[in-house]
Amino acid sequence: MNSSTHENDFYAWTQEQANLLKTGQLHQIDWQHIAEEIEDMGRSEKRQLESRLEILIMHLLKWQFQPNLRSRSWQLTIKEQRLRLEKLVQKNPSLQPHLTEAIEDVYPLATISAERETGLSSFPEICPYSLTEILSPEFLPE
């Protein structure tokens, strides 16, 4: 197989590359695509961090701005996303410094999602929660 297998049969390409690495046939490795795939794996972890933060912030906004509709489901989603974020950062400690920046990046998306789900449009322009509050298992905005 050659590097065109990367585009035509990704699974076969991954198996071939893994086998070449395991057997020490380094001269046959598709180094360019291997490097790109490793970079993409890292970006994927960061995207997961951002996605979980977006969902968490959206539910915190819903909790705060629709107190009469608070439900166990919202509370469990908040708890679940916090636990998933904690696990993700434990497995990838180098993501920790990206949390504050990620909050700034995803907050506008979280407000759009919250607006879509609630019909409200009066959310703060800047995230009203600190990183500590967002991640704290005890914090629920009032």
Salt bridges, closest charged atoms under 4 A:
GLU7 OE2 - HIS6 ND1 3.29
GLU7 OE2 - HIS33 NE2 3.21
ASP30 OD2 - HIS33 ND1 2.70
GLU37 OE2 - HIS6 NE2 2.70
ASP40 OD1 - ARG43 NH2 3.72
ASP40 OD1 - ARG47 NH2 3.77
GLU80 OE2 - ARG84 NE 2.85
GLU117 OE1 - LYS62 NZ 2.41
GLU142 OE1 - ARG70 NH1 3.06
